[in-house]
Amino acid sequence: MKTELDKINRYTRRELTEDEVYTFSVVLCDNDIDRDGERFTDEALETLSTLFLGKTGITDHNAAAANQNSRIYDCQVLTDDTRLTSDGRPYKYLKASAYMVRTDEKRSLIAEIEGGIKKEVSISCTASRRVCSICGTDRTKSPCSHINGKTYGGKVCHIILDGITDAYEWSFVAVPAQRSAGVTKHFTDCAHTHSGNFAPDDNHKLIRELRRLAWFAGGKSAVQAMSIACKGKTAGELEELRKSCQRLAAESAAPQLTDEGDSTPGNGSYKV
């Protein structure tokens, strides 16, 4: 049976000792309805538990390499038998174990974690399906008339996120979307195209995604420029801009900590 240190050393260039590392646990996300009126399926949580192994921890989703502070070495979906979700389902959550190397620079961060200051987190991942909880329509393919937060037949409308295809990073944040942990979600195209008619909240979703894509590409200045570029655009124009940004991101992106045909991360996954 692998020890905690064995799991950590899967991601290191040399074997670290117990005195060299600081470890902590964090709830990444859960299956409850979040502040955005969205929730993960149980299957999505299971997929994320695999995809988040080896993923880096940063702050405020600032993707600069210098902002990396920790890495996940273990991840699992747990059920809290004493709690139900807001819509009455068994409550499940994704719990991760992370490590960081003890250095002089990390002392303040470790103290803030221990003191409960650095606590709330948010994740960045890809969900290919966004299903209306009322009618079952996949909004990545076509819109429906139901509005998030409104009640229909005694049920509150929300979006069910499924079809997780990738996980990027997780961050310490001040105000997460999820009440128990926090999540920043990133949606991609499915094989079908939009009809051109969008639900009322789709413009906001598209602009949020464009700002996130801009952040990954160029940080705060790129986000500001994208915000200006989005002003006055129709849903269709925003969708075309999103597709262009995703194509550019795909051309320049490199996979993180993945080895084709081998589930065990190796040093070849790093660019040194």
C-alpha positions, -999 to +999 in steps of 0.1 A: +000+000+000+014+034-010+021+059+017+013+096+015+050+103+006+050+077-021+020+094-037+037+128-035+069+115-050+051+104-082+051+141-091+086+151-080+119+151-099+136+136-068+122+118-037+113+143-011+114+136+026+086+141+051+103+172+066+105+188+032+067+188+024+036+204+039+003+186+032-033+197+035-068+186+024-093+207+004-128+202-008-127+211-045-164+209-054-196+190-047-229+179-063-251+207-047-266+236-067-241+265-066-246+303-066-247+302-104-276+278-104-255+249-116-244+215-102-222+186-111-235+151-116-221+123-094-205+109-125-188+143-132-173+142-097-159+108-103-143+119-135-129+150-118-114+128-091-091+113-118-085+144-138-074+165-109-046+141-099-013+160-103-030+193-111-014+225-098-027+249-072-026+286-077-042+318-065-071+337-081-068+316-113-036+336-122-019+311-146+016+325-143+041+298-135+054+319-106+020+317-090+020+279-086+021+270-049+010+233-045-001+202-063-027+175-058-014+140-051-047+123-040-083+128-048-116+110-040-154+114-040-169+111-006-206+109+006-218+128+037-246+106+051-257+134+075-265+159+047-286+162+016-283+187-013-307+216-016-329+195-039-329+164-016-302+142-031-274+125-011-246+150-007-213+141-023-181+161-025-146+159-041-119+159-015-083+163-025-049+161-007-023+186-018+014+192-010+038+221-012+075+222-006+085+239+026+105+270+017+110+304+032+087+318+006+059+294+015+060+302+053+033+329+050+010+308+028+013+278+052+005+301+081-025+314+063-038+279+055-033+268+091-050+300+104-080+295+081-074+326+060-066+307+028-096+284+027-121+288-001-112+273-034-124+273-070-116+249-099-113+253-136-125+224-158-144+216-190-180+203-191-194+194-225-230+190-214-253+216-197-287+200-191-318+218-179-331+202-147-367+208-158-370+196-193-337+177-199-326+199-228-288+200-233-282+238-236-249+232-254-270+220-283-302+241-281-319+265-258-350+260-237-376+284-222-368+276-186-349+302-165-324+294-138-337+300-103-374+300-112-397+273-099-416+250-122-440+225-107-424+228-073-389+223-087-362+250-090-346+252-124-309+248-125-282+235-149-267+200-146-231+198-156-218+166-171-195+152-197-163+164-180-134+163-205-106+181-187-095+197-155-070+226-156-061+239-122-076+249-088-072+282-069-075+298-036-102+325-040-121+349-018-156+342-030-162+309-047-193+300-068-200+269-047-210+275-011-190+246+003-159+249-019-162+268-051-159+262-088-151+282-119-165+263-149-155+264-185-178+251-212-168+237-246-186+230-279-202+196-284-203+180-319-235+199-328-237+236-336-260+262-320-292+271-339-284+308-334-311+313-308-298+316-273-314+315-239-314+348-220-285+339-197-263+327-226-247+361-233-235+363-198-221+328-200-203+335-233-188+368-220-176+350-188-160+323-208-144+348-232-129+367-203-115+334-189-100+325-222-084+359-224-071+355-189-053+323-198-039+339-228-026+372-214-037+379-178-056+409-165-048+432-194-061+407-219-093+403-198-098+441-199-093+442-236-118+413-241-144+430-219-142+460-242-144+438-273-175+421-261-195+453-256-224+456-281-220+422-297-249+398-303-250+363-290-240+350-324-210+373-326-199+363-291-202+326-301-180+331-331-154+350-311-154+322-285-148+296-311-119+316-325-103+320-290-107+283-283-090+274-316-061+296-307-059+282-272-060+246-286-031+254-310-009+268-282-019+246-253+003+217-240-012+189-219-002+190-182+011+159-165-001+133-190+018+105-205+002+087-235-004+051-227+009+054-191-013+064-161+018+070-140+031+106-143+068+108-151+095+135-153+089+136-191+057+154-184+076+184-172+092+210-194+123+221-176 
